[in-house]
Amino acid sequence: METSHILNFIRTTFMDADGFIPLHAPFFGGREKEYVTDTIDSTFVSSVGAYVTRFEEMMAEITGARYAIATVNGTTALHLALVITGVKYGDEVITQPLTFVATANAISHAGGIPVFVDVDRDTMGLSPAALQAFLEEHAVVTGNGQCMNKTTGRRIAACIPMHAFGFPVRIKEIAAICAKYHITLIEDAAESLGSYVDGVHTGVFGNVGIFSFNGNKTVTCGGGGAIVTNDEALAKKAKHLSTTAKVAHPYEFVHDDVAYNYRMPNLNAALACAQLEQLKDMLANKRELAALYADFFKGSAVKFVTEMPGTTANYWLNTVLFADRDQQQAFLTESNNSKVMTRPIWRLMNKLPMYAGCQHGDLSNAEWLEERVVNIPSSVRKML
Ligand SMILES: *Cc1c(COP(=O)(O)O)cnc(C)c1O
């Protein structure tokens, strides 16, 4: 398929004949200004305020998790998730090489060492088969219930699969493997707000899940994140450590742990609440766009990625696969030169200088995808 044909279709679909078409622009169509103004009028713009609590209640309701804890961004939510689940300095954390760098960075912030295991080609996320094979080769569960890496001598403390572009990974299979090997499961659901597996929201299959509300995500509040969990003790720990571990008292400053200033400000939470009120409409709008793309690419050599059976994807970033790297690169060049924003998938984590020394298994699926994937414009389109 000719690149110009694809670009014409994108321009027609976004009703913009010659302007810049972003990959994913925020959509503000509800009560955003009203709520944000309310925080300013009340002076409660910072770490105390009703919108933060409301945001947490909305996130618990949307995901079906018993608890949700607001944070300043997705990266800190991931860091905190690792801390509250007991990941310690020198522990290993398994994740996929195809992810946004924040996943690996958060592991490092917690003192952990990332280990990269391959993805599946169809989900683009962590492969249960590759995980099983890696653990069979390297892992042993000790008498006291710890999973140790025989090759490195370190503890394998946790596993972080990521739902790439909102397409759910085989999370149930991954959860079963983690349970068998006594490995904590943390879902990086930063990109998958509104994505489900068998009707259950992503982020609640493991011990902890995290979300991001960065400017380019489906729902944004400028910057923001959330931790979700069904475990009351973990939820309490997350809230406590995200608010400098301050002991409740009418006026005294007493803190009982080395903690963080990770709580989402009320100003951002106001924006988040207004955005979440429109989540259903935004998801429907994005599904409609994905259906138009699916129809357009039907039968073409450029493959449009669709949700797997039994799953619902949020179609955060629409994704196509080119036949090879040359075609991928040619399309990236021509589209971006034509002011239609497109992006390749991330450079594999194990190829970045700071993670080049990390242990990894065979990564041939991740390498295959790295040479083929391109994200195409995916913004919510203005309602007519
Ligand atoms: C966006 C994102 C994050 C981090 O979120 P921030 O809010 O930008 O800190 C983490 N993991 C993945 C996979 C992401 O896409």
The ligand as a MOL file (V3000), in Angstrom:
LIG
                    3D

  0  0  0     0  0            999 V3000
M  V30 BEGIN CTAB
M  V30 COUNTS 15 15 0 0 0
M  V30 BEGIN ATOM
M  V30 1 C 3.4080 6.3510 30.4400 0
M  V30 2 C 4.0000 5.1260 30.9520 0
M  V30 3 C 4.5820 5.0230 32.2350 0
M  V30 4 C 4.9150 6.1770 33.1050 0
M  V30 5 O 3.9830 7.0920 33.3400 0
M  V30 6 P 4.3520 8.6080 33.6590 0
M  V30 7 O 3.0350 9.1060 34.1800 0
M  V30 8 O 4.7510 9.2420 32.3770 0
M  V30 9 O 5.4120 8.6350 34.6920 0
M  V30 10 C 5.0230 3.7870 32.6780 0
M  V30 11 N 4.9300 2.7030 31.9150 0
M  V30 12 C 4.4200 2.7600 30.6780 0
M  V30 13 C 4.3460 1.5140 29.8890 0
M  V30 14 C 3.9610 3.9610 30.1470 0
M  V30 15 O 3.4870 3.9950 28.9070 0
M  V30 END ATOM
M  V30 BEGIN BOND
M  V30 1 1 1 2
M  V30 2 1 2 3
M  V30 3 2 2 14
M  V30 4 1 3 4
M  V30 5 2 3 10
M  V30 6 1 4 5
M  V30 7 1 5 6
M  V30 8 2 6 7
M  V30 9 1 6 8
M  V30 10 1 6 9
M  V30 11 1 10 11
M  V30 12 2 11 12
M  V30 13 1 12 13
M  V30 14 1 12 14
M  V30 15 1 14 15
M  V30 END BOND
M  V30 END CTAB
M  END
